[in-house]
Amino acid sequence: MQTSPVGSGPYFMAYNGLTQTIWVANRNSANVTVLNQTGIPVTTISTGAEPQFLAWDGGTNMWVSCYSSQLVEQFSSSGVLEASYAITGHGQPSGIAFEGGALYGVTQNGRVFSIFSGLVHYSSGAIGDNNYDIAFDQNHSSLWVTDLNQGIVVRVSP
């Protein structure tokens, strides 16, 4: 067994295939720790408040949802902040997933959003009241969203 030092409140992780590193969202520290494949910290990147979920876009960017600051931040593989997107008016961003040139996410209040061409787009209606995570199916034709309060998973079209 091996342990690796990261920040306070490590939450979710994502693998960056370009740099072969593991990114760890440290919710209580407002940062992300980047580890090499042997578990050695490479760098620590400051983020918005309460980073929770991460998604690699398959290219050069890692995306981070920052719950309390209501932001989704886009970082280069080297850790440089490329863009910051305000997710406001629909609850805090939680789960995120990247597919087909766009980032998809869900807010805690059940609004599905996407970010592409530099803009945030929202679904027309809410799908629940305490949503947490989001994932694509194998065919990339449906998004699946968890609803903590109702104990269900909701399938929606992207």
ABEGO torsion letter per residue (X at the ends): XBBBBBBBGBBBBBBBAAAGBBBBBBAAAGBBBBBBAAGBBABBBBBBBGBABBBBAGBABBBBBBAAAGBBBBBBAAGBBABBBBBBGAEBBBBBBBBGGBBBBBBAAGBBBBBBGGBBBBBABBAEABBABBBBBAAGABBBBBBAAAGBBBBBBX
